[in-house]
Amino acid sequence: MGLVLHLILSLALASGVYFAFVTYISPPPELKIEENGWFGGGEPRPDDLTIYPFEVNVTPDELEDLKHRLERSRISHSHLEDSNDFWYGFNSDELEVFRQYWLKSYDWKKHEKIINTFSQFKTEIEGIKVHFIHQPAASGYKKVVPLLIVHGWPGNVFEFYKLIPILTDPKKHGIASEVRPAF
């Protein structure tokens, strides 16, 4: 009986070590992306090479719906005692602050106007819908360097609305981009 128990425990230990290695130590399998892949829903179709102008336009009905949803929402949890940070999830007190801000202070139309100050477009590449801003540099610059700025997660293009005007017209914003030291 002792030999069988020893064998079963050894097998269980070996299985546990193998599982831990596969789960936590071994590298994930390499992601294979086909050269002509399709990443959208439905059947693959040829790319539409059209670039469509885009403008954010949230209707008053949509804003009213959001307001009603926020008014009816309930924060169903309390944060852990003596935990005023976000380590154990979203802090319910902070969530209520955000909810009240969106209900009483946030002016969506003001921000929508800011968002629409730049030339925005949409297209689709291999099934992925792409929204982008194309903002040419102001005239009068001898050398213009094209930039591609990509936001990460969590984030969105609104992070760049203060930066884009500076990059497209640095002189207007007090930045001397062509200053060279005198020798």
JOKAVEN-V99438 format. One record per helix or strand of 2 or more residues. SS is the DSSP state (A for helix, B for strand). FROM is the first residue (numbers start at 0). TO is the last residue. Records with the same first field share a line. If there is no record, write none. Layout:
SS = FROM-TO / FROM-TO
This chain:
A = 1-24 / 59-71 / 91-103 / 107-114 / 156-159 / 162-167 / 170-172
B = 51-53 / 119-124 / 127-132
